[in-house]
């Protein structure tokens, strides 16, 4: 794996770990549990899908899997925005995680564009 891919892979692992910590802090209400479950699924699957993309069988397979990573990150951003707007969790880490989600989304989007150009 090249350096940029390794860096992104590690960043997605760190992101997944932060999502795990954040969801563990969500309230034990019905809404909190539901949001935590959705966020935990999308936030941790981004990294897993990226690892799959790195082992893709073709450029088309790689691009397809990167699209899945992008969709999972966008979904995570949605759930994080709901948590913030509903004021279910009040922590300064929430804004930092939202910012990291946006950064990862931009990185993956640019990777998709680059991968498509290399066809």
C-alpha positions in Angstrom: 0.0 0.0 0.0 1.4 3.4 -0.9 2.0 6.1 1.7 -1.2 8.2 1.0 -3.3 5.0 1.1 -1.7 4.0 4.4 -2.3 7.5 5.8 -5.9 7.5 4.8 -6.3 3.9 6.1 -4.9 5.0 9.5 -7.0 8.1 9.6 -10.2 6.0 8.9 -9.2 3.7 11.8 -8.8 6.7 14.1 -12.1 8.0 12.9 -13.9 4.7 13.5 -12.4 4.7 17.0 -13.7 8.2 17.7 -17.2 7.2 16.4 -17.1 4.2 18.8 -16.3 6.5 21.7 -18.9 9.0 20.7 -21.7 6.5 20.3 -20.8 5.0 23.7 -21.6 8.5 25.2 -25.0 8.9 23.5 -27.9 8.9 25.9 -29.6 5.7 26.8 -33.0 6.9 25.5 -34.7 5.2 22.6 -33.6 8.0 20.3 -30.0 8.0 21.6 -29.8 4.2 21.1 -31.2 4.4 17.5 -28.9 7.2 16.5 -25.9 5.5 18.1 -26.6 2.3 16.2 -26.9 4.1 12.8 -23.8 6.2 13.4 -21.8 3.2 14.7 -22.7 1.3 11.5 -21.9 4.0 9.0 -18.9 5.5 10.9 -17.0 2.2 11.3 -17.9 0.7 7.9 -16.2 3.6 6.0 -12.8 2.3 7.1 -13.7 -1.4 6.5 -14.9 -0.5 3.0 -11.7 1.4 2.3 -9.7 -1.6 3.2 -11.7 -3.6 0.7 -11.1 -0.9 -1.9 -7.4 -1.3 -1.4 -7.7 -4.9 -2.3 -9.9 -4.3 -5.3 -9.6 -6.6 -8.3 -9.7 -3.9 -10.9 -9.8 -0.1 -11.2 -13.6 -0.2 -11.7 -13.9 -2.3 -8.5 -11.7 0.1 -6.7 -13.8 3.1 -7.8 -17.0 1.3 -6.9 -15.8 0.6 -3.4 -14.6 4.1 -3.0 -18.1 5.3 -3.8 -19.3 3.1 -0.9 -16.8 4.6 1.4 -18.0 8.1 0.3 -21.7 7.2 0.9 -20.9 5.8 4.4 -19.0 9.0 5.4 -21.8 11.2 4.1 -24.3 9.1 6.1 -22.2 9.5 9.2 -22.1 13.2 8.6 -25.9 13.2 8.5 -26.3 11.3 11.8 -23.7 13.6 13.5 -25.6 16.6 12.4 -28.8 15.2 13.8 -27.1 14.5 17.1 -25.8 18.0 17.2 -29.0 19.7 16.2 -31.1 17.7 18.6 -28.6 18.5 21.3 -28.5 14.8 22.3 -24.8 15.0 23.1 -23.0 18.1 24.2 -19.3 17.7 23.9 -16.6 19.8 22.2 -15.5 16.6 20.4 -18.7 16.6 18.4 -17.6 19.6 16.3 -14.1 18.1 15.8 -15.6 14.8 14.6 -18.0 16.6 12.3 -15.0 18.5 10.9 -13.0 15.3 10.4 -16.0 13.7 8.7 -16.1 16.6 6.2 -12.4 16.4 5.6 -12.6 12.6 5.0 -15.5 13.1 2.6 -13.5 15.6 0.6 -10.4 13.3 0.5 -12.5 10.3 -0.7 -14.3 12.4 -3.3 -11.0 13.6 -4.7 -9.7 10.0 -4.7 -12.8 9.0 -6.7 -12.2 11.7 -9.3 -8.5 10.7 -9.6 -9.4 7.0 -9.9 -11.9 7.8 -12.7 -9.3 9.8 -14.6 -6.8 6.9 -14.5 -9.2 4.4 -16.2 
